[in-house]
C-alpha cells in the first residue's frame, strides 16, 4: 500500500472510533503538589469532541479520493 492510502485509512478509522464513542476523554499527568510533607499528584482531563471525529473522517475520505496533481 502507498503511504497516502495508509494515512487515509488511519484517519478514517480514527474518525469512526471518535464518532462511535461520542467523543473520547483521556487524562494526562499534571503537577505534583507537596504540602506539609504530603505529596499529591494531579491529572488533567482532556476531551476530543465528536465534531473533531467527523472532521478527521472527512479528511481521510478526501485524502483517499483526491488524485495527486502532476505539475
CHARMM-style PDB file with segment names, atoms N, HN, CA, C and O in Angstrom:
ATOM      1  N   UNK     1       0.838  -1.183   0.000  1.00  0.00      PROA
ATOM      2  CA  UNK     1       0.000   0.000   0.000  1.00  0.00      PROA
ATOM      3  C   UNK     1       0.877   1.238   0.000  1.00  0.00      PROA
ATOM      4  O   UNK     1       1.992   1.236   0.521  1.00  0.00      PROA
ATOM      5  N   UNK     2       0.358   2.268  -0.584  1.00  0.00      PROA
ATOM      6  HN  UNK     2      -0.548   2.269  -1.007  1.00  0.00      PROA
ATOM      7  CA  UNK     2       1.087   3.519  -0.604  1.00  0.00      PROA
ATOM      8  C   UNK     2       0.874   4.264   0.711  1.00  0.00      PROA
ATOM      9  O   UNK     2      -0.098   4.032   1.430  1.00  0.00      PROA
ATOM     10  N   UNK     3       1.794   5.146   0.999  1.00  0.00      PROA
ATOM     11  HN  UNK     3       2.584   5.335   0.416  1.00  0.00      PROA
ATOM     12  CA  UNK     3       1.750   5.899   2.252  1.00  0.00      PROA
ATOM     13  C   UNK     3       0.469   6.720   2.370  1.00  0.00      PROA
ATOM     14  O   UNK     3      -0.120   6.808   3.447  1.00  0.00      PROA
ATOM     15  N   UNK     4       0.043   7.318   1.266  1.00  0.00      PROA
ATOM     16  HN  UNK     4       0.521   7.247   0.391  1.00  0.00      PROA
ATOM     17  CA  UNK     4      -1.172   8.131   1.273  1.00  0.00      PROA
ATOM     18  C   UNK     4      -2.392   7.288   1.650  1.00  0.00      PROA
ATOM     19  O   UNK     4      -3.242   7.739   2.418  1.00  0.00      PROA
ATOM     20  N   UNK     5      -2.480   6.087   1.123  1.00  0.00      PROA
ATOM     21  HN  UNK     5      -1.789   5.721   0.499  1.00  0.00      PROA
ATOM     22  CA  UNK     5      -3.614   5.212   1.413  1.00  0.00      PROA
ATOM     23  C   UNK     5      -3.591   4.748   2.874  1.00  0.00      PROA
ATOM     24  O   UNK     5      -4.643   4.618   3.501  1.00  0.00      PROA
ATOM     25  N   UNK     6      -2.417   4.503   3.404  1.00  0.00      PROA
ATOM     26  HN  UNK     6      -1.562   4.609   2.895  1.00  0.00      PROA
ATOM     27  CA  UNK     6      -2.307   4.070   4.803  1.00  0.00      PROA
ATOM     28  C   UNK     6      -2.732   5.203   5.737  1.00  0.00      PROA
ATOM     29  O   UNK     6      -3.470   4.972   6.695  1.00  0.00      PROA
ATOM     30  N   UNK     7      -2.272   6.420   5.465  1.00  0.00      PROA
ATOM     31  HN  UNK     7      -1.672   6.607   4.687  1.00  0.00      PROA
ATOM     32  CA  UNK     7      -2.650   7.568   6.291  1.00  0.00      PROA
ATOM     33  C   UNK     7      -4.152   7.822   6.196  1.00  0.00      PROA
ATOM     34  O   UNK     7      -4.793   8.118   7.205  1.00  0.00      PROA
ATOM     35  N   UNK     8      -4.714   7.710   5.005  1.00  0.00      PROA
ATOM     36  HN  UNK     8      -4.194   7.470   4.186  1.00  0.00      PROA
ATOM     37  CA  UNK     8      -6.156   7.895   4.824  1.00  0.00      PROA
ATOM     38  C   UNK     8      -6.934   6.839   5.602  1.00  0.00      PROA
ATOM     39  O   UNK     8      -7.941   7.155   6.235  1.00  0.00      PROA
ATOM     40  N   UNK     9      -6.479   5.597   5.560  1.00  0.00      PROA
ATOM     41  HN  UNK     9      -5.661   5.340   5.045  1.00  0.00      PROA
ATOM     42  CA  UNK     9      -7.155   4.526   6.296  1.00  0.00      PROA
ATOM     43  C   UNK     9      -7.085   4.768   7.800  1.00  0.00      PROA
ATOM     44  O   UNK     9      -8.062   4.529   8.509  1.00  0.00      PROA
ATOM     45  N   UNK    10      -5.941   5.240   8.292  1.00  0.00      PROA
ATOM     46  HN  UNK    10      -5.147   5.434   7.715  1.00  0.00      PROA
ATOM     47  CA  UNK    10      -5.810   5.538   9.718  1.00  0.00      PROA
ATOM     48  C   UNK    10      -6.725   6.691  10.132  1.00  0.00      PROA
ATOM     49  O   UNK    10      -7.344   6.634  11.194  1.00  0.00      PROA
ATOM     50  N   UNK    11      -6.817   7.726   9.314  1.00  0.00      PROA
ATOM     51  HN  UNK    11      -6.315   7.773   8.451  1.00  0.00      PROA
ATOM     52  CA  UNK    11      -7.695   8.852   9.615  1.00  0.00      PROA
ATOM     53  C   UNK    11      -9.160   8.422   9.627  1.00  0.00      PROA
ATOM     54  O   UNK    11      -9.920   8.823  10.508  1.00  0.00      PROA
ATOM     55  N   UNK    12      -9.552   7.614   8.657  1.00  0.00      PROA
ATOM     56  HN  UNK    12      -8.935   7.288   7.941  1.00  0.00      PROA
ATOM     57  CA  UNK    12     -10.936   7.129   8.594  1.00  0.00      PROA
ATOM     58  C   UNK    12     -11.251   6.276   9.816  1.00  0.00      PROA
ATOM     59  O   UNK    12     -12.316   6.423  10.417  1.00  0.00      PROA
ATOM     60  N   UNK    13     -10.338   5.386  10.188  1.00  0.00      PROA
ATOM     61  HN  UNK    13      -9.474   5.266   9.699  1.00  0.00      PROA
ATOM     62  CA  UNK    13     -10.556   4.529  11.353  1.00  0.00      PROA
ATOM     63  C   UNK    13     -10.659   5.353  12.633  1.00  0.00      PROA
ATOM     64  O   UNK    13     -11.548   5.124  13.453  1.00  0.00      PROA
ATOM     65  N   UNK    14      -9.754   6.305  12.802  1.00  0.00      PROA
ATOM     66  HN  UNK    14      -9.031   6.491  12.136  1.00  0.00      PROA
ATOM     67  CA  UNK    14      -9.783   7.161  13.991  1.00  0.00      PROA
ATOM     68  C   UNK    14     -11.067   7.983  14.049  1.00  0.00      PROA
ATOM     69  O   UNK    14     -11.660   8.129  15.118  1.00  0.00      PROA
ATOM     70  N   UNK    15     -11.496   8.516  12.918  1.00  0.00      PROA
ATOM     71  HN  UNK    15     -11.014   8.397  12.050  1.00  0.00      PROA
ATOM     72  CA  UNK    15     -12.736   9.290  12.871  1.00  0.00      PROA
ATOM     73  C   UNK    15     -13.945   8.453  13.248  1.00  0.00      PROA
ATOM     74  O   UNK    15     -14.822   8.925  13.971  1.00  0.00      PROA
ATOM     75  N   UNK    16     -14.004   7.222  12.770  1.00  0.00      PROA
ATOM     76  HN  UNK    16     -13.292   6.838  12.183  1.00  0.00      PROA
ATOM     77  CA  UNK    16     -15.122   6.329  13.104  1.00  0.00      PROA
ATOM     78  C   UNK    16     -15.120   5.996  14.586  1.00  0.00      PROA
ATOM     79  O   UNK    16     -16.180   5.951  15.211  1.00  0.00      PROA
ATOM     80  N   UNK    17     -13.932   5.759  15.162  1.00  0.00      PROA
ATOM     81  HN  UNK    17     -13.072   5.796  14.654  1.00  0.00      PROA
ATOM     82  CA  UNK    17     -13.849   5.441  16.591  1.00  0.00      PROA
ATOM     83  C   UNK    17     -14.315   6.618  17.441  1.00  0.00      PROA
ATOM     84  O   UNK    17     -15.063   6.434  18.401  1.00  0.00      PROA
ATOM     85  N   UNK    18     -13.878   7.822  17.092  1.00  0.00      PROA
ATOM     86  HN  UNK    18     -13.271   7.971  16.312  1.00  0.00      PROA
ATOM     87  CA  UNK    18     -14.296   9.005  17.860  1.00  0.00      PROA
ATOM     88  C   UNK    18     -15.799   9.214  17.759  1.00  0.00      PROA
ATOM     89  O   UNK    18     -16.443   9.542  18.755  1.00  0.00      PROA
ATOM     90  N   UNK    19     -16.364   9.031  16.579  1.00  0.00      PROA
ATOM     91  HN  UNK    19     -15.840   8.764  15.769  1.00  0.00      PROA
ATOM     92  CA  UNK    19     -17.816   9.185  16.415  1.00  0.00      PROA
ATOM     93  C   UNK    19     -18.582   8.075  17.128  1.00  0.00      PROA
ATOM     94  O   UNK    19     -19.651   8.330  17.682  1.00  0.00      PROA
ATOM     95  N   UNK    20     -18.063   6.862  17.125  1.00  0.00      PROA
ATOM     96  HN  UNK    20     -17.194   6.656  16.675  1.00  0.00      PROA
ATOM     97  CA  UNK    20     -18.758   5.741  17.756  1.00  0.00      PROA
ATOM     98  C   UNK    20     -18.861   5.926  19.270  1.00  0.00      PROA
ATOM     99  O   UNK    20     -19.851   5.521  19.878  1.00  0.00      PROA
ATOM    100  N   UNK    21     -17.853   6.530  19.875  1.00  0.00      PROA
ATOM    101  HN  UNK    21     -17.048   6.860  19.382  1.00  0.00      PROA
ATOM    102  CA  UNK    21     -17.867   6.732  21.322  1.00  0.00      PROA
ATOM    103  C   UNK    21     -18.409   8.102  21.724  1.00  0.00      PROA
ATOM    104  O   UNK    21     -18.351   8.460  22.901  1.00  0.00      PROA
ATOM    105  N   UNK    22     -18.926   8.864  20.788  1.00  0.00      PROA
ATOM    106  HN  UNK    22     -18.973   8.574  19.832  1.00  0.00      PROA
ATOM    107  CA  UNK    22     -19.441  10.217  21.044  1.00  0.00      PROA
ATOM    108  C   UNK    22     -18.401  11.093  21.715  1.00  0.00      PROA
ATOM    109  O   UNK    22     -18.691  11.830  22.657  1.00  0.00      PROA
ATOM    110  N   UNK    23     -17.195  10.996  21.210  1.00  0.00      PROA
ATOM    111  HN  UNK    23     -16.959  10.397  20.445  1.00  0.00      PROA
ATOM    112  CA  UNK    23     -16.086  11.761  21.774  1.00  0.00      PROA
ATOM    113  C   UNK    23     -15.226  10.864  22.654  1.00  0.00      PROA
ATOM    114  O   UNK    23     -15.689   9.828  23.132  1.00  0.00      PROA
ATOM    115  N   UNK    24     -13.990  11.257  22.866  1.00  0.00      PROA
ATOM    116  HN  UNK    24     -13.614  12.099  22.478  1.00  0.00      PROA
ATOM    117  CA  UNK    24     -13.065  10.468  23.666  1.00  0.00      PROA
ATOM    118  C   UNK    24     -12.501  11.354  24.768  1.00  0.00      PROA
ATOM    119  O   UNK    24     -12.107  12.494  24.523  1.00  0.00      PROA
ATOM    120  N   UNK    25     -12.468  10.816  25.986  1.00  0.00      PROA
ATOM    121  HN  UNK    25     -12.789   9.890  26.186  1.00  0.00      PROA
ATOM    122  CA  UNK    25     -11.880  11.509  27.118  1.00  0.00      PROA
ATOM    123  C   UNK    25     -10.625  10.765  27.533  1.00  0.00      PROA
ATOM    124  O   UNK    25     -10.628   9.537  27.627  1.00  0.00      PROA
ATOM    125  N   UNK    26      -9.540  11.511  27.783  1.00  0.00      PROA
ATOM    126  HN  UNK    26      -9.538  12.508  27.707  1.00  0.00      PROA
ATOM    127  CA  UNK    26      -8.313  10.891  28.269  1.00  0.00      PROA
ATOM    128  C   UNK    26      -7.649  11.815  29.278  1.00  0.00      PROA
ATOM    129  O   UNK    26      -7.920  13.015  29.301  1.00  0.00      PROA
ATOM    130  N   UNK    27      -6.778  11.256  30.112  1.00  0.00      PROA
ATOM    131  HN  UNK    27      -6.558  10.280  30.093  1.00  0.00      PROA
ATOM    132  CA  UNK    27      -6.106  12.039  31.134  1.00  0.00      PROA
ATOM    133  C   UNK    27      -4.601  12.008  30.919  1.00  0.00      PROA
ATOM    134  O   UNK    27      -4.049  11.046  30.385  1.00  0.00      PROA
ATOM    135  N   UNK    28      -3.954  13.084  31.346  1.00  0.00      PROA
ATOM    136  HN  UNK    28      -4.403  13.866  31.779  1.00  0.00      PROA
ATOM    137  CA  UNK    28      -2.503  13.174  31.310  1.00  0.00      PROA
ATOM    138  C   UNK    28      -2.023  13.577  32.698  1.00  0.00      PROA
ATOM    139  O   UNK    28      -2.763  14.207  33.453  1.00  0.00      PROA
ATOM    140  N   UNK    29      -0.795  13.220  33.034  1.00  0.00      PROA
ATOM    141  HN  UNK    29      -0.194  12.709  32.421  1.00  0.00      PROA
ATOM    142  CA  UNK    29      -0.292  13.616  34.357  1.00  0.00      PROA
ATOM    143  C   UNK    29      -0.176  15.133  34.461  1.00  0.00      PROA
ATOM    144  O   UNK    29       0.215  15.814  33.513  1.00  0.00      PROA
ATOM    145  N   UNK    30      -0.522  15.635  35.626  1.00  0.00      PROA
ATOM    146  HN  UNK    30      -0.840  15.082  36.397  1.00  0.00      PROA
ATOM    147  CA  UNK    30      -0.450  17.072  35.861  1.00  0.00      PROA
ATOM    148  C   UNK    30       0.694  17.402  36.800  1.00  0.00      PROA
ATOM    149  O   UNK    30       1.717  16.719  36.810  1.00  0.00      PROA
ATOM    150  N   UNK    31       0.518  18.444  37.581  1.00  0.00      PROA
ATOM    151  HN  UNK    31      -0.313  18.999  37.573  1.00  0.00      PROA
ATOM    152  CA  UNK    31       1.540  18.884  38.511  1.00  0.00      PROA
ATOM    153  C   UNK    31       1.543  18.028  39.771  1.00  0.00      PROA
ATOM    154  O   UNK    31       0.525  17.450  40.151  1.00  0.00      PROA
ATOM    155  N   UNK    32       2.699  17.961  40.403  1.00  0.00      PROA
ATOM    156  HN  UNK    32       3.525  18.431  40.093  1.00  0.00      PROA
ATOM    157  CA  UNK    32       2.818  17.313  41.698  1.00  0.00      PROA
ATOM    158  C   UNK    32       2.872  18.418  42.753  1.00  0.00      PROA
ATOM    159  O   UNK    32       3.702  19.324  42.677  1.00  0.00      PROA
ATOM    160  N   UNK    33       1.984  18.330  43.724  1.00  0.00      PROA
ATOM    161  HN  UNK    33       1.310  17.594  43.786  1.00  0.00      PROA
ATOM    162  CA  UNK    33       1.898  19.344  44.768  1.00  0.00      PROA
ATOM    163  C   UNK    33       2.371  18.730  46.073  1.00  0.00      PROA
ATOM    164  O   UNK    33       1.911  17.660  46.471  1.00  0.00      PROA
ATOM    165  N   UNK    34       3.305  19.422  46.742  1.00  0.00      PROA
ATOM    166  HN  UNK    34       3.679  20.291  46.418  1.00  0.00      PROA
ATOM    167  CA  UNK    34       3.770  18.979  48.054  1.00  0.00      PROA
ATOM    168  C   UNK    34       3.360  20.016  49.082  1.00  0.00      PROA
ATOM    169  O   UNK    34       3.694  21.195  48.960  1.00  0.00      PROA
ATOM    170  N   UNK    35       2.631  19.565  50.101  1.00  0.00      PROA
ATOM    171  HN  UNK    35       2.360  18.607  50.200  1.00  0.00      PROA
ATOM    172  CA  UNK    35       2.142  20.452  51.140  1.00  0.00      PROA
ATOM    173  C   UNK    35       2.247  19.752  52.479  1.00  0.00      PROA
ATOM    174  O   UNK    35       1.616  18.717  52.693  1.00  0.00      PROA
ATOM    175  N   UNK    36       3.037  20.307  53.382  1.00  0.00      PROA
ATOM    176  HN  UNK    36       3.550  21.148  53.209  1.00  0.00      PROA
ATOM    177  CA  UNK    36       3.238  19.760  54.730  1.00  0.00      PROA
ATOM    178  C   UNK    36       3.661  18.295  54.690  1.00  0.00      PROA
ATOM    179  O   UNK    36       3.165  17.480  55.468  1.00  0.00      PROA
ATOM    180  N   UNK    37       4.552  17.972  53.809  1.00  0.00      PROA
ATOM    181  HN  UNK    37       4.956  18.634  53.177  1.00  0.00      PROA
ATOM    182  CA  UNK    37       5.051  16.603  53.713  1.00  0.00      PROA
ATOM    183  C   UNK    37       4.113  15.658  52.974  1.00  0.00      PROA
ATOM    184  O   UNK    37       4.427  14.477  52.822  1.00  0.00      PROA
ATOM    185  N   UNK    38       2.987  16.147  52.520  1.00  0.00      PROA
ATOM    186  HN  UNK    38       2.732  17.106  52.643  1.00  0.00      PROA
ATOM    187  CA  UNK    38       2.025  15.335  51.780  1.00  0.00      PROA
ATOM    188  C   UNK    38       2.226  15.596  50.291  1.00  0.00      PROA
ATOM    189  O   UNK    38       2.253  16.746  49.853  1.00  0.00      PROA
ATOM    190  N   UNK    39       2.365  14.542  49.532  1.00  0.00      PROA
ATOM    191  HN  UNK    39       2.343  13.608  49.887  1.00  0.00      PROA
ATOM    192  CA  UNK    39       2.588  14.676  48.087  1.00  0.00      PROA
ATOM    193  C   UNK    39       1.312  14.270  47.343  1.00  0.00      PROA
ATOM    194  O   UNK    39       0.825  13.149  47.488  1.00  0.00      PROA
ATOM    195  N   UNK    40       0.787  15.193  46.554  1.00  0.00      PROA
ATOM    196  HN  UNK    40       1.183  16.104  46.437  1.00  0.00      PROA
ATOM    197  CA  UNK    40      -0.445  14.952  45.805  1.00  0.00      PROA
ATOM    198  C   UNK    40      -0.130  15.100  44.317  1.00  0.00      PROA
ATOM    199  O   UNK    40       0.408  16.120  43.886  1.00  0.00      PROA
ATOM    200  N   UNK    41      -0.465  14.084  43.546  1.00  0.00      PROA
ATOM    201  HN  UNK    41      -0.902  13.255  43.896  1.00  0.00      PROA
ATOM    202  CA  UNK    41      -0.260  14.139  42.100  1.00  0.00      PROA
ATOM    203  C   UNK    41      -1.614  14.404  41.435  1.00  0.00      PROA
ATOM    204  O   UNK    41      -2.615  13.766  41.762  1.00  0.00      PROA
ATOM    205  N   UNK    42      -1.625  15.338  40.513  1.00  0.00      PROA
ATOM    206  HN  UNK    42      -0.812  15.856  40.247  1.00  0.00      PROA
ATOM    207  CA  UNK    42      -2.866  15.706  39.846  1.00  0.00      PROA
ATOM    208  C   UNK    42      -2.877  15.154  38.421  1.00  0.00      PROA
ATOM    209  O   UNK    42      -1.841  14.765  37.883  1.00  0.00      PROA
ATOM    210  N   UNK    43      -4.048  15.129  37.834  1.00  0.00      PROA
ATOM    211  HN  UNK    43      -4.890  15.446  38.272  1.00  0.00      PROA
ATOM    212  CA  UNK    43      -4.189  14.728  36.435  1.00  0.00      PROA
ATOM    213  C   UNK    43      -5.016  15.783  35.714  1.00  0.00      PROA
ATOM    214  O   UNK    43      -5.859  16.448  36.317  1.00  0.00      PROA
ATOM    215  N   UNK    44      -4.769  15.924  34.439  1.00  0.00      PROA
ATOM    216  HN  UNK    44      -4.085  15.383  33.949  1.00  0.00      PROA
ATOM    217  CA  UNK    44      -5.538  16.832  33.590  1.00  0.00      PROA
ATOM    218  C   UNK    44      -6.414  15.996  32.670  1.00  0.00      PROA
ATOM    219  O   UNK    44      -5.926  15.079  32.010  1.00  0.00      PROA
ATOM    220  N   UNK    45      -7.684  16.303  32.623  1.00  0.00      PROA
ATOM    221  HN  UNK    45      -8.081  17.048  33.159  1.00  0.00      PROA
ATOM    222  CA  UNK    45      -8.622  15.580  31.774  1.00  0.00      PROA
ATOM    223  C   UNK    45      -8.814  16.350  30.468  1.00  0.00      PROA
ATOM    224  O   UNK    45      -8.984  17.570  30.476  1.00  0.00      PROA
ATOM    225  N   UNK    46      -8.785  15.624  29.342  1.00  0.00      PROA
ATOM    226  HN  UNK    46      -8.647  14.633  29.336  1.00  0.00      PROA
ATOM    227  CA  UNK    46      -8.954  16.221  28.018  1.00  0.00      PROA
ATOM    228  C   UNK    46     -10.103  15.508  27.301  1.00  0.00      PROA
ATOM    229  O   UNK    46     -10.340  14.319  27.514  1.00  0.00      PROA
ATOM    230  N   UNK    47     -10.810  16.249  26.451  1.00  0.00      PROA
ATOM    231  HN  UNK    47     -10.617  17.215  26.278  1.00  0.00      PROA
ATOM    232  CA  UNK    47     -11.950  15.689  25.721  1.00  0.00      PROA
ATOM    233  C   UNK    47     -11.815  16.020  24.239  1.00  0.00      PROA
ATOM    234  O   UNK    47     -11.597  17.175  23.871  1.00  0.00      PROA
ATOM    235  N   UNK    48     -11.945  15.003  23.394  1.00  0.00      PROA
ATOM    236  HN  UNK    48     -12.122  14.065  23.694  1.00  0.00      PROA
ATOM    237  CA  UNK    48     -11.972  15.194  21.944  1.00  0.00      PROA
ATOM    238  C   UNK    48     -13.442  15.097  21.518  1.00  0.00      PROA
ATOM    239  O   UNK    48     -14.032  14.022  21.617  1.00  0.00      PROA
ATOM    240  N   UNK    49     -14.045  16.196  21.048  1.00  0.00      PROA
ATOM    241  HN  UNK    49     -13.565  17.070  20.969  1.00  0.00      PROA
ATOM    242  CA  UNK    49     -15.469  16.195  20.725  1.00  0.00      PROA
ATOM    243  C   UNK    49     -15.769  15.416  19.437  1.00  0.00      PROA
ATOM    244  O   UNK    49     -14.887  15.215  18.602  1.00  0.00      PROA
ATOM    245  N   UNK    50     -17.021  14.982  19.292  1.00  0.00      PROA
ATOM    246  HN  UNK    50     -17.737  15.145  19.970  1.00  0.00      PROA
ATOM    247  CA  UNK    50     -17.407  14.232  18.090  1.00  0.00      PROA
ATOM    248  C   UNK    50     -17.213  15.010  16.788  1.00  0.00      PROA
ATOM    249  O   UNK    50     -16.969  14.404  15.745  1.00  0.00      PROA
ATOM    250  N   UNK    51     -17.315  16.332  16.829  1.00  0.00      PROA
ATOM    251  HN  UNK    51     -17.513  16.825  17.676  1.00  0.00      PROA
ATOM    252  CA  UNK    51     -17.117  17.118  15.604  1.00  0.00      PROA
ATOM    253  C   UNK    51     -15.691  16.934  15.089  1.00  0.00      PROA
ATOM    254  O   UNK    51     -15.465  16.946  13.879  1.00  0.00      PROA
ATOM    255  N   UNK    52     -14.737  16.766  15.988  1.00  0.00      PROA
ATOM    256  HN  UNK    52     -14.921  16.757  16.971  1.00  0.00      PROA
ATOM    257  CA  UNK    52     -13.356  16.508  15.566  1.00  0.00      PROA
ATOM    258  C   UNK    52     -13.280  15.153  14.862  1.00  0.00      PROA
ATOM    259  O   UNK    52     -12.544  15.001  13.886  1.00  0.00      PROA
ATOM    260  N   UNK    53     -14.037  14.168  15.352  1.00  0.00      PROA
ATOM    261  HN  UNK    53     -14.635  14.291  16.144  1.00  0.00      PROA
ATOM    262  CA  UNK    53     -14.086  12.871  14.690  1.00  0.00      PROA
ATOM    263  C   UNK    53     -14.665  12.962  13.295  1.00  0.00      PROA
ATOM    264  O   UNK    53     -14.194  12.294  12.374  1.00  0.00      PROA
ATOM    265  N   UNK    54     -15.695  13.796  13.137  1.00  0.00      PROA
ATOM    266  HN  UNK    54     -16.077  14.339  13.885  1.00  0.00      PROA
ATOM    267  CA  UNK    54     -16.296  13.985  11.816  1.00  0.00      PROA
ATOM    268  C   UNK    54     -15.310  14.650  10.857  1.00  0.00      PROA
ATOM    269  O   UNK    54     -15.237  14.286   9.683  1.00  0.00      PROA
ATOM    270  N   UNK    55     -14.555  15.623  11.361  1.00  0.00      PROA
ATOM    271  HN  UNK    55     -14.614  15.918  12.314  1.00  0.00      PROA
ATOM    272  CA  UNK    55     -13.566  16.291  10.525  1.00  0.00      PROA
ATOM    273  C   UNK    55     -12.428  15.346  10.131  1.00  0.00      PROA
ATOM    274  O   UNK    55     -11.966  15.373   8.991  1.00  0.00      PROA
ATOM    275  N   UNK    56     -11.982  14.518  11.062  1.00  0.00      PROA
ATOM    276  HN  UNK    56     -12.358  14.495  11.988  1.00  0.00      PROA
ATOM    277  CA  UNK    56     -10.921  13.551  10.765  1.00  0.00      PROA
ATOM    278  C   UNK    56     -11.410  12.534   9.742  1.00  0.00      PROA
ATOM    279  O   UNK    56     -10.681  12.187   8.812  1.00  0.00      PROA
ATOM    280  N   UNK    57     -12.642  12.056   9.909  1.00  0.00      PROA
ATOM    281  HN  UNK    57     -13.233  12.338  10.664  1.00  0.00      PROA
ATOM    282  CA  UNK    57     -13.224  11.101   8.969  1.00  0.00      PROA
ATOM    283  C   UNK    57     -13.332  11.716   7.572  1.00  0.00      PROA
ATOM    284  O   UNK    57     -12.967  11.085   6.580  1.00  0.00      PROA
ATOM    285  N   UNK    58     -13.834  12.947   7.500  1.00  0.00      PROA
ATOM    286  HN  UNK    58     -14.131  13.460   8.306  1.00  0.00      PROA
ATOM    287  CA  UNK    58     -13.976  13.613   6.203  1.00  0.00      PROA
ATOM    288  C   UNK    58     -12.617  13.848   5.548  1.00  0.00      PROA
ATOM    289  O   UNK    58     -12.482  13.681   4.336  1.00  0.00      PROA
ATOM    290  N   UNK    59     -11.618  14.228   6.325  1.00  0.00      PROA
ATOM    291  HN  UNK    59     -11.728  14.363   7.310  1.00  0.00      PROA
ATOM    292  CA  UNK    59     -10.296  14.460   5.737  1.00  0.00      PROA
ATOM    293  C   UNK    59      -9.675  13.156   5.240  1.00  0.00      PROA
ATOM    294  O   UNK    59      -8.967  13.158   4.233  1.00  0.00      PROA
ATOM    295  N   UNK    60      -9.927  12.049   5.927  1.00  0.00      PROA
ATOM    296  HN  UNK    60     -10.502  12.048   6.745  1.00  0.00      PROA
ATOM    297  CA  UNK    60      -9.438  10.759   5.449  1.00  0.00      PROA
ATOM    298  C   UNK    60     -10.085  10.352   4.138  1.00  0.00      PROA
ATOM    299  O   UNK    60      -9.420   9.824   3.247  1.00  0.00      PROA
ATOM    300  N   UNK    61     -11.378  10.599   4.022  1.00  0.00      PROA
ATOM    301  HN  UNK    61     -11.918  11.028   4.746  1.00  0.00      PROA
ATOM    302  CA  UNK    61     -12.092  10.265   2.788  1.00  0.00      PROA
ATOM    303  C   UNK    61     -11.602  11.135   1.634  1.00  0.00      PROA
ATOM    304  O   UNK    61     -11.377  10.641   0.529  1.00  0.00      PROA
ATOM    305  N   UNK    62     -11.437  12.434   1.893  1.00  0.00      PROA
ATOM    306  HN  UNK    62     -11.620  12.836   2.790  1.00  0.00      PROA
ATOM    307  CA  UNK    62     -10.946  13.340   0.856  1.00  0.00      PROA
ATOM    308  C   UNK    62      -9.542  12.946   0.418  1.00  0.00      PROA
ATOM    309  O   UNK    62      -9.234  12.933  -0.774  1.00  0.00      PROA
ATOM    310  N   UNK    63      -8.690  12.624   1.394  1.00  0.00      PROA
ATOM    311  HN  UNK    63      -8.940  12.634   2.362  1.00  0.00      PROA
ATOM    312  CA  UNK    63      -7.323  12.214   1.070  1.00  0.00      PROA
ATOM    313  C   UNK    63      -7.309  10.944   0.217  1.00  0.00      PROA
ATOM    314  O   UNK    63      -6.466  10.790  -0.667  1.00  0.00      PROA
ATOM    315  N   UNK    64      -8.242  10.045   0.486  1.00  0.00      PROA
ATOM    316  HN  UNK    64      -8.926  10.169   1.204  1.00  0.00      PROA
ATOM    317  CA  UNK    64      -8.310   8.797  -0.266  1.00  0.00      PROA
ATOM    318  C   UNK    64      -8.829   9.012  -1.693  1.00  0.00      PROA
ATOM    319  O   UNK    64      -8.401   8.322  -2.618  1.00  0.00      PROA
ATOM    320  N   UNK    65      -9.742   9.961  -1.872  1.00  0.00      PROA
ATOM    321  HN  UNK    65     -10.090  10.522  -1.121  1.00  0.00      PROA
ATOM    322  CA  UNK    65     -10.370  10.149  -3.182  1.00  0.00      PROA
ATOM    323  C   UNK    65      -9.658  11.115  -4.108  1.00  0.00      PROA
ATOM    324  O   UNK    65      -9.807  11.014  -5.325  1.00  0.00      PROA
ATOM    325  N   UNK    66      -8.891  12.047  -3.567  1.00  0.00      PROA
ATOM    326  HN  UNK    66      -8.770  12.129  -2.578  1.00  0.00      PROA
ATOM    327  CA  UNK    66      -8.246  13.060  -4.397  1.00  0.00      PROA
ATOM    328  C   UNK    66      -7.019  12.473  -5.073  1.00  0.00      PROA
ATOM    329  O   UNK    66      -6.183  11.831  -4.438  1.00  0.00      PROA
ATOM    330  N   UNK    67      -6.934  12.702  -6.343  1.00  0.00      PROA
ATOM    331  HN  UNK    67      -7.613  13.224  -6.859  1.00  0.00      PROA
ATOM    332  CA  UNK    67      -5.778  12.231  -7.117  1.00  0.00      PROA
ATOM    333  C   UNK    67      -4.680  13.284  -7.062  1.00  0.00      PROA
ATOM    334  O   UNK    67      -4.977  14.479  -7.054  1.00  0.00      PROA
ATOM    335  N   UNK    68      -3.433  12.872  -7.025  1.00  0.00      PROA
ATOM    336  HN  UNK    68      -3.192  11.901  -7.031  1.00  0.00      PROA
ATOM    337  CA  UNK    68      -2.343  13.858  -6.988  1.00  0.00      PROA
ATOM    338  C   UNK    68      -2.245  14.609  -8.325  1.00  0.00      PROA
ATOM    339  O   UNK    68      -2.493  14.045  -9.391  1.00  0.00      PROA
ATOM    340  N   UNK    69      -1.877  15.892  -8.239  1.00  0.00      PROA
ATOM    341  HN  UNK    69      -1.675  16.350  -7.373  1.00  0.00      PROA
ATOM    342  CA  UNK    69      -1.699  16.701  -9.436  1.00  0.00      PROA
ATOM    343  C   UNK    69      -0.288  16.541  -9.958  1.00  0.00      PROA
ATOM    344  O   UNK    69       0.669  16.483  -9.186  1.00  0.00      PROA
ATOM    345  N   UNK    70      -0.167  16.471 -11.246  1.00  0.00      PROA
ATOM    346  HN  UNK    70      -0.944  16.518 -11.873  1.00  0.00      PROA
ATOM    347  CA  UNK    70       1.160  16.475 -11.870  1.00  0.00      PROA
ATOM    348  C   UNK    70       1.489  17.882 -12.262  1.00  0.00      PROA
ATOM    349  O   UNK    70       0.707  18.534 -12.954  1.00  0.00      PROA
ATOM    350  N   UNK    71       2.611  18.359 -11.844  1.00  0.00      PROA
ATOM    351  HN  UNK    71       3.247  17.830 -11.282  1.00  0.00      PROA
ATOM    352  CA  UNK    71       2.996  19.752 -12.107  1.00  0.00      PROA
ATOM    353  C   UNK    71       3.918  19.832 -13.277  1.00  0.00      PROA
ATOM    354  OT1 UNK    71       4.350  20.922 -13.650  1.00  0.00      PROA
TER     355      UNK     71
END
